[in-house]
Amino acid sequence: MERQMKTKWEDITKDHTARYLWAMKTIARKYNQRRGLNILDVACGVGYGSYMLANKYGHAVHAIDRNDDATEFQQKYWRHPFVLFEQADVFEANYKNAYHAVISFETIEHIVDDLGFVKKLCELAPIVIVSVPNQDRIPFRPEKHHHHQRHYTKDELDAIFPVGKRTWCEQYNKTSQSAMVPLGTNKKRIGRTLGLVWEKND
């Protein structure tokens, strides 16, 4: 599992920070630049993204990760008064009744019960923002992707989300083209990462 054990935002791999920048912009646009929202960051790693959500927008972030090393690193380097960090499994965390948005990047592919996990996320907020490895670009190989259960095509990821509005994005590489862009932006390339913004129907 790739963890960004870095103490400065600028030292974190560009594709990782790009996903959080995409989420921050998406949430800001959906809520008309409102500050102080309740955001859930599931499998947050060391918490750099949760920190930025709190620091830039004043959001109250509930950040969850089960890893001991990530927890220790977050407490040492990425603490913020607006971030509530909880060390817990994603199915056992003490979730609140509702959030304005849920973020979970590069998580679903690790979960055996992916359908149950997605169902839980969609019950917690009207907006869910996720990313997964794109099966069409990075075919799943158990001998290589030891911590993954699977990778996803667009149709496969679409199938595990309930009825609702979908906005699709992709990410081409880890460096020069790491921004999350609308799916199909580059007709000659297939993104290595699929991104989805799911919105509950009114």
Secondary structure, DSSP 8 states (H G I E B T S, - for coil): ------SSGGGS-HHHHHHHHHHHHHHHHHTTT--S-EEEEET-TTSHHHHHHHHHH--EEEEEE--HHHHHHHHHHS--TTEEEEE--TTTS---S--SEEEEES-GGG-SSHHHHHHHHHHH-SEEEEEEEBTTTS---TTT-TT-S--B-HHHHHHTS-SSEEEEEEE--SSTT-S-EETTSSTT---SEEEEEEE---
